[in-house]
Amino acid sequence: MTTQTGGYVTDVAYVAEFYGDHAPAHLNMTAAAGGYRPRPLDGPFAWCDYGCGNGVSAILLAGCFPDAKFYGVDFLPEHIRTAETLALRGGLNNTTFICKGFADLTPADIPALDFAVMHGVLSWIDEPTRNAVLDDAAKRLKPGGLLYTGCNAMPGWAAKVPLRNMIYSLSPDSTATLERARIGLAWIKKLKDAQVKYFRDYPALAELVDNLERLDPRYMAHEYFNQHLRAFYFAELRMLMETRGLKFAGSATVFLNMVDLAVPQALYEEFRTMTSRNELEAKRDFIRNETFRRDVWIKAEPVKTEEEWLTINLPQIFGTLKPLALIEKSVAFGDVQLSYEGEPFDALMGALSRQGVSIANMDQIKGIDALSALTRVDAARLMAAGGDIVAFARETQAAKRGKKLSIPAVNRGMIKELGLKLPKVPLAAVHAGTALELPNIDAVLLLALVDKGPAGAVESAHKTLTSEAGDIIIGGKTLSKADTVTLLTQRLNTLDAVWLDKLIEVGVVSAEN
Ligand SMILES: C[S@@+](CC[C@H](N)C(=O)[O-])C[C@H]1O[C@@H](n2cnc3c(N)ncnc32)[C@H](O)[C@@H]1O
């Protein structure tokens, strides 16, 4: 490993994923709830992903905001090649992917930024590289600009660090990383199965080993086999940001901003009266034994009055990326369980599952109309905490079916390029300004439905799936052609009956007459 890479693995490409919390509307919603002004999304803006991997988040967001510019930085040529291929296939002209180390970026590479994101970066690089990437983002952020960071946290990593250090030391650095991951996993599995004292003392780690076995080995390679691994206390993160002029705006995990959902009842009193958000964050990490933090930081001062707070929160728009039938009515937040049964949740859920609506305009929804503006904000955020109600960049129109379907180029490119490589394919919800995932079979069927219509979709999807992926195997059994056609027909019916209105409403596909 060379110092040029900051100790980061360079022989295995990372997995390709979309992160909803990187979407500008999600970052804005977090900032507004924390009392900071959101960035305008109705004109040009600039967004950059530091350590963008295969660039999936940048690509999908670029498809949603044609007037904005999206940048991705990553030093692995394989990642940048994938990102550029996706951009080309998606017909995008508003993305720039830069194949450079963070420390090598020049002022001309990226313009002033409204949004910067870095997920899975800060924990896995050495200190000079960490300083370089943070300096770069902090300098480029415009006044009022937002930075998202996602990194390993303490105390959740306390018992995991020795485990990872041990497996890291089992094989020399010269061994290929996937092989190191295999050797490491085999050894800790042996220790776990033998129920050695380390696992008896930290029983939760047994679950970690089981999870690692299920995960994509590329994930383990990037998580465990970088030379450096650092899990941060909140206070350390805050120092890194404050010395660069950035303030904590809130957790990107919505429910963690809500005391009643994030801490057990026995501690409500203490937490509700806590005036320092920094103290709250630090203490909550111990309550939840947090292993990963997703935070939003801002180069701005908070608003001062409750009136201003309401003014910035009322325009926030919420909607769903799932049809009503699939939305969870009861959600567990660690120690706390919340039910979304009854009013105002039923009315809100029903309305938002048809179209994205701003909090200001929720007074038009029957069942919500009598609520005060402040109560509407609380209700919307409480629902967003559950994860199925999400921040939209624009209000959407309820779906109208048409004679013909079309699909944005970005989604056609995603399905063609990644449809058979990923179990779930992320697709841009271009009206909502974010993305959703469909199982790959459904994504391939959707494209077939667009191109061939209902009568030809199954045959076309069958051809794509079998010619490119070979036989279809479910539960270890190879499906015959007749069984595959039956399966595809059933899934097409479900796609049409359950999903299609949602996909039209949020702009994954369009219906035309
Ligand atoms: C764990 S991956 C996370 C990728 C992506 N952000 C995600 O969460 O899916 C970290 C990424 O940072 C990139 N990276 C690490 N050190 C870097 C450096 N010094 N300069 C540029 N990219 C770097 C890696 O190539 C990798 O794609």
The ligand as an SDF file (V2000), in Angstrom:
LIG
                    3D

 27 29  0  0  0  0  0  0  0  0999 V2000
  -16.2110    2.9990    1.2100 C   0  0  0  0  0  0  0  0  0  0  0  0
  -16.1700    3.7020   -0.3660 S   0  0  0  0  0  0  0  0  0  0  0  0
  -17.6420    4.6490   -0.3610 C   0  0  0  0  0  0  0  0  0  0  0  0
  -18.1660    4.9130   -1.7370 C   0  0  0  0  0  0  0  0  0  0  0  0
  -19.4760    5.6500   -1.7620 C   0  0  0  0  0  0  0  0  0  0  0  0
  -19.3480    6.9750   -1.1880 N   0  0  0  0  0  0  0  0  0  0  0  0
  -20.4940    4.8320   -1.0290 C   0  0  0  0  0  0  0  0  0  0  0  0
  -20.7370    5.1030    0.1300 O   0  0  0  0  0  0  0  0  0  0  0  0
  -21.0350    3.9000   -1.6330 O   0  0  0  0  0  0  0  0  0  0  0  0
  -14.9430    5.0070   -0.2850 C   0  0  0  0  0  0  0  0  0  0  0  0
  -14.6140    5.6120   -1.6320 C   0  0  0  0  0  0  0  0  0  0  0  0
  -13.6530    6.6500   -1.4890 O   0  0  0  0  0  0  0  0  0  0  0  0
  -12.6500    6.5090   -2.4990 C   0  0  0  0  0  0  0  0  0  0  0  0
  -11.3990    7.0730   -1.9530 N   0  0  0  0  0  0  0  0  0  0  0  0
  -10.7410    6.6600   -0.8500 C   0  0  0  0  0  0  0  0  0  0  0  0
   -9.6570    7.4290   -0.6310 N   0  0  0  0  0  0  0  0  0  0  0  0
   -9.6420    8.3570   -1.6130 C   0  0  0  0  0  0  0  0  0  0  0  0
   -8.7690    9.4450   -1.9230 C   0  0  0  0  0  0  0  0  0  0  0  0
   -7.7060    9.7140   -1.1870 N   0  0  0  0  0  0  0  0  0  0  0  0
   -9.0590   10.1980   -3.0000 N   0  0  0  0  0  0  0  0  0  0  0  0
  -10.1550    9.9280   -3.7720 C   0  0  0  0  0  0  0  0  0  0  0  0
  -11.0040    8.9090   -3.5310 N   0  0  0  0  0  0  0  0  0  0  0  0
  -10.7550    8.1310   -2.4580 C   0  0  0  0  0  0  0  0  0  0  0  0
  -12.5730    5.0180   -2.7470 C   0  0  0  0  0  0  0  0  0  0  0  0
  -12.0540    4.6800   -4.0170 O   0  0  0  0  0  0  0  0  0  0  0  0
  -14.0280    4.5860   -2.5880 C   0  0  0  0  0  0  0  0  0  0  0  0
  -14.7390    4.6560   -3.7890 O   0  0  0  0  0  0  0  0  0  0  0  0
  1  2  1  0
  2  3  1  0
  2 10  1  0
  3  4  1  0
  4  5  1  0
  5  6  1  0
  5  7  1  0
  7  8  2  0
  7  9  1  0
 10 11  1  0
 11 12  1  0
 11 26  1  0
 12 13  1  0
 13 14  1  0
 13 24  1  0
 14 15  1  0
 14 23  1  0
 15 16  2  0
 16 17  1  0
 17 18  1  0
 17 23  2  0
 18 19  1  0
 18 20  2  0
 20 21  1  0
 21 22  2  0
 22 23  1  0
 24 25  1  0
 24 26  1  0
 26 27  1  0
M  CHG  2   2   1   9  -1
M  END
$$$$
